[in-house]
Amino acid sequence: MDISQNKLFAALKEQNVDIEGTLSRFMGNDELYIKFLTRYPDENDVTPVIEAAASGDNDRLVMTAHKLKGVSINLGLNGIAEKAGAIESGAKNRTLDDPDAAAAELKAEYDTICRIIKENI
């Protein structure tokens, strides 16, 4: 498939999603990749990260951010993965100055990607 001809891939690529690298991991199976992207908004929620940040539960913040980071990086959703990874690392090392602000930035990125997925499937 020509990536530029796929509306979903084109929209995600504008958000710096690693379409090519992820398709490589999916052995070129764009239908399978789209299936996983379609399920992403329903099966991966940023709310646990936000709640952990708000409650000050550092251990839960590390765990929830790590989970979201892992799923996101496997799908090439690097913006979400990077923000979740920064939260995870900062919480783990106790260097995260403003967990609520970091979680809000993560939520904004997550919401953008989920909107793009839902609008283009």
Backbone bond lengths (Angstrom), bond angles and torsions (degrees), N, CA, C in turn:
res aa  C-N    CA-C-N  psi(-1)  N-CA   C-N-CA  omega(-1)  CA-C   N-CA-C  phi
1 M - - - 1.439 - - 1.516 109.57 -
2 D 1.313 116.00 140.54 1.458 121.84 173.48 1.524 107.28 -79.97
3 I 1.309 116.11 113.45 1.462 121.56 -174.99 1.521 111.38 -55.74
4 S 1.325 117.25 -38.97 1.463 120.44 -177.52 1.526 112.03 -66.42
5 Q 1.329 117.71 -18.33 1.454 121.56 179.86 1.529 112.18 -86.48
6 N 1.315 117.56 -11.98 1.458 121.35 179.68 1.522 107.94 -93.21
7 K 1.334 116.77 118.65 1.460 122.56 -175.93 1.539 111.75 -59.64
8 L 1.328 117.19 -42.90 1.461 121.27 179.73 1.522 110.53 -63.66
9 F 1.331 116.83 -48.90 1.456 120.04 -178.97 1.528 111.32 -62.54
10 A 1.326 116.61 -40.98 1.467 120.08 -179.73 1.532 110.48 -62.62
11 A 1.322 117.00 -43.44 1.468 120.77 -179.97 1.527 111.35 -66.72
12 L 1.316 116.84 -41.10 1.467 120.17 179.33 1.524 111.04 -68.20
13 K 1.315 116.21 -38.19 1.467 120.08 179.84 1.535 110.42 -60.29
14 E 1.327 117.11 -33.99 1.465 120.66 176.92 1.530 111.72 -64.14
15 Q 1.331 116.80 -21.03 1.469 121.86 177.69 1.533 111.27 -98.68
16 N 1.322 116.01 18.31 1.473 123.09 178.12 1.524 113.52 64.30
17 V 1.316 116.21 30.75 1.459 120.51 172.96 1.521 107.74 -76.30
18 D 1.308 116.96 135.50 1.467 122.42 -177.25 1.531 110.04 -82.72
19 I 1.322 115.63 79.03 1.463 121.65 -177.98 1.535 110.27 -65.55
20 E 1.332 116.84 -50.53 1.464 120.45 -175.20 1.525 111.75 -62.24
21 G 1.313 117.16 -47.58 1.467 120.97 -179.27 1.513 111.98 -62.95
22 T 1.323 115.17 -39.40 1.460 119.07 -179.22 1.519 110.36 -71.26
23 L 1.320 117.30 -41.41 1.466 119.38 176.47 1.520 110.82 -60.38
24 S 1.307 116.79 -33.60 1.464 120.24 176.13 1.525 110.33 -62.17
25 R 1.342 116.47 -43.99 1.472 120.21 177.69 1.524 111.61 -65.75
26 F 1.338 115.93 -27.79 1.464 121.14 177.84 1.529 110.89 -90.21
27 M 1.332 115.65 14.66 1.464 123.21 178.09 1.531 111.69 53.87
28 G 1.344 115.44 37.08 1.460 121.13 176.80 1.514 114.45 77.33
29 N 1.309 117.52 4.59 1.464 120.93 -176.98 1.531 109.48 -83.49
30 D 1.338 115.71 86.52 1.455 120.20 -176.87 1.522 112.42 -65.52
31 E 1.309 118.54 -31.65 1.468 120.69 178.61 1.530 110.98 -65.10
32 L 1.325 117.22 -40.41 1.455 120.79 178.03 1.533 110.44 -66.95
33 Y 1.322 116.44 -42.53 1.461 121.19 177.95 1.528 110.37 -59.53
34 I 1.321 116.73 -46.20 1.465 121.03 178.74 1.529 110.32 -62.06
35 K 1.315 117.32 -38.26 1.465 120.87 178.15 1.531 110.33 -59.86
36 F 1.334 117.05 -45.57 1.457 120.63 179.14 1.525 111.38 -67.28
37 L 1.322 117.60 -39.76 1.461 120.33 177.05 1.525 111.09 -62.89
38 T 1.321 116.15 -40.21 1.460 121.01 -179.72 1.529 110.71 -61.88
39 R 1.312 117.17 -36.91 1.463 121.90 -178.76 1.527 112.76 -80.28
40 Y 1.314 117.18 -19.26 1.465 121.71 -173.82 1.532 113.62 -53.23
41 P 1.344 120.02 -51.59 1.472 118.85 -177.30 1.532 113.82 -61.57
42 D 1.313 117.33 -32.01 1.462 120.59 -178.08 1.525 113.23 -83.98
43 E 1.319 116.88 -26.39 1.458 120.32 -173.44 1.527 113.95 -104.73
44 N 1.313 116.91 -7.13 1.466 121.22 -178.66 1.515 108.44 -133.15
45 D 1.297 115.20 119.22 1.453 120.69 -173.13 1.525 110.06 -119.53
46 V 1.296 115.81 135.55 1.458 121.61 178.23 1.537 111.33 -82.39
47 T 1.323 117.45 -14.78 1.463 121.95 -176.50 1.531 113.87 -54.61
48 P 1.337 120.08 -43.76 1.471 118.51 178.85 1.532 113.64 -59.34
49 V 1.321 117.14 -33.08 1.468 120.37 177.54 1.526 109.30 -68.09
50 I 1.319 115.87 -45.32 1.464 120.62 -179.73 1.531 110.55 -62.10
51 E 1.320 116.35 -44.47 1.465 120.76 -179.99 1.523 111.53 -64.44
52 A 1.321 116.77 -40.97 1.478 119.95 178.90 1.523 110.74 -65.68
53 A 1.327 116.64 -39.53 1.465 120.07 178.02 1.526 110.37 -63.84
54 A 1.333 116.35 -44.45 1.465 121.01 -178.02 1.524 111.96 -66.43
55 S 1.325 116.47 -34.36 1.470 119.98 -176.86 1.525 113.02 -83.75
56 G 1.320 116.23 -14.11 1.456 119.69 -177.82 1.517 113.49 78.35
57 D 1.336 116.76 14.09 1.464 121.69 179.53 1.526 108.40 -81.51
58 N 1.313 115.36 90.44 1.464 121.73 -173.68 1.527 112.80 -61.43
59 D 1.333 117.28 -43.12 1.466 120.17 -179.50 1.529 110.75 -62.97
60 R 1.319 116.44 -43.34 1.470 120.37 178.76 1.530 110.27 -67.04
61 L 1.324 117.30 -35.49 1.455 120.93 178.18 1.526 110.48 -63.04
62 V 1.320 116.75 -43.51 1.466 120.46 177.42 1.527 109.86 -60.19
63 M 1.320 116.63 -47.66 1.462 121.56 -176.42 1.539 112.31 -64.84
64 T 1.319 117.23 -46.96 1.467 119.76 -176.54 1.527 111.50 -70.22
65 A 1.317 116.89 -38.57 1.469 120.19 177.81 1.526 110.35 -66.49
66 H 1.318 116.39 -39.92 1.466 120.83 178.83 1.531 110.94 -61.13
67 K 1.312 116.54 -44.88 1.465 120.62 -179.63 1.528 111.20 -61.98
68 L 1.328 116.99 -47.40 1.465 120.12 -179.81 1.524 111.02 -65.02
69 K 1.330 116.32 -38.26 1.470 120.71 178.03 1.522 110.57 -60.51
70 G 1.318 116.99 -46.96 1.460 121.23 -176.30 1.517 113.11 -61.89
71 V 1.310 116.20 -48.21 1.469 119.94 179.61 1.524 109.80 -63.94
72 S 1.317 116.23 -42.89 1.465 120.70 -176.44 1.520 111.73 -65.57
73 I 1.316 117.20 -43.20 1.467 118.93 -178.65 1.528 110.84 -66.82
74 N 1.316 117.11 -34.03 1.467 119.81 177.59 1.520 112.53 -65.22
75 L 1.332 116.83 -23.41 1.464 120.97 179.42 1.524 112.08 -101.27
76 G 1.326 116.78 7.32 1.461 120.65 177.98 1.513 113.63 77.35
77 L 1.311 117.41 12.38 1.464 122.35 -179.49 1.529 108.10 -85.25
78 N 1.319 113.67 69.80 1.462 120.75 -168.82 1.522 114.02 -65.37
79 G 1.331 118.05 -33.76 1.461 119.99 179.12 1.518 111.29 -62.09
80 I 1.326 116.31 -45.40 1.464 120.86 177.59 1.524 109.34 -65.38
81 A 1.322 116.29 -45.92 1.470 120.62 -178.02 1.526 111.40 -60.86
82 E 1.325 117.12 -41.32 1.467 120.06 -179.37 1.520 111.51 -66.11
83 K 1.332 116.69 -43.40 1.467 120.16 -179.71 1.535 110.65 -67.87
84 A 1.322 116.69 -41.75 1.466 119.94 177.68 1.527 110.25 -65.79
85 G 1.326 116.88 -38.91 1.464 121.05 178.40 1.518 112.08 -64.59
86 A 1.326 117.13 -38.17 1.465 120.51 178.01 1.529 110.50 -66.19
87 I 1.329 116.09 -38.95 1.464 119.86 176.89 1.527 109.88 -65.22
88 E 1.325 115.58 -46.80 1.471 119.96 179.81 1.528 110.76 -57.36
89 S 1.312 116.09 -50.61 1.461 121.08 -177.84 1.526 111.48 -63.63
90 G 1.321 116.09 -45.33 1.459 119.89 -179.89 1.515 112.47 -64.05
91 A 1.333 116.46 -39.99 1.466 120.12 178.39 1.524 110.58 -68.42
92 K 1.321 115.90 -41.36 1.467 120.45 -179.31 1.522 111.33 -63.27
93 N 1.338 115.78 -41.50 1.463 121.01 -178.15 1.523 113.22 -90.39
94 R 1.319 115.21 0.12 1.476 121.82 -179.14 1.528 111.50 58.49
95 T 1.332 115.59 39.52 1.463 121.35 179.18 1.523 112.12 -118.28
96 L 1.310 117.31 8.74 1.464 121.61 -178.72 1.525 108.08 -81.23
97 D 1.333 116.11 106.23 1.466 121.12 -174.15 1.527 113.13 -66.56
98 D 1.321 116.47 -45.40 1.463 120.17 -175.52 1.529 109.26 -133.78
99 P 1.318 117.18 84.83 1.467 120.43 -177.92 1.524 113.39 -57.05
100 D 1.338 116.96 -37.11 1.464 119.44 -179.63 1.527 111.83 -65.25
101 A 1.315 117.16 -41.70 1.468 120.86 178.45 1.526 110.69 -66.36
102 A 1.321 116.78 -41.36 1.467 120.64 178.54 1.531 110.32 -63.75
103 A 1.330 116.27 -41.43 1.467 120.49 178.84 1.530 110.77 -66.51
104 A 1.326 117.45 -35.84 1.465 120.96 177.82 1.528 110.91 -65.75
105 E 1.323 117.08 -39.94 1.475 120.65 176.57 1.524 110.46 -64.33
106 L 1.317 116.17 -42.14 1.465 121.09 177.11 1.522 110.44 -61.08
107 K 1.326 116.74 -45.00 1.462 120.98 -179.56 1.528 111.03 -61.88
108 A 1.320 117.46 -40.91 1.464 120.87 179.31 1.530 110.66 -61.03
109 E 1.326 116.71 -45.03 1.479 121.17 178.36 1.528 110.24 -64.42
110 Y 1.325 116.14 -45.87 1.466 122.13 179.02 1.528 110.51 -58.83
111 D 1.326 116.71 -47.42 1.472 120.80 -179.00 1.523 111.33 -61.54
112 T 1.320 117.09 -40.15 1.470 121.04 178.91 1.528 110.68 -62.02
113 I 1.309 116.42 -48.89 1.465 120.72 -178.77 1.523 110.55 -64.09
114 C 1.321 117.92 -44.65 1.472 120.80 -179.80 1.522 111.33 -63.86
115 R 1.338 116.84 -38.28 1.466 120.35 176.96 1.527 110.48 -62.07
116 I 1.318 115.96 -45.27 1.469 120.35 179.70 1.527 110.29 -60.97
117 I 1.309 116.37 -44.52 1.475 119.82 -179.95 1.521 109.65 -60.75
118 K 1.331 116.71 -49.99 1.469 120.23 -176.15 1.521 112.40 -65.38
119 E 1.321 117.46 -35.10 1.464 120.81 -178.91 1.532 113.63 -76.23
120 N 1.321 116.45 -17.43 1.465 119.22 -172.41 1.524 114.32 -118.69
121 I 1.307 117.53 15.84 1.466 118.85 176.43 1.513 110.05 -108.60
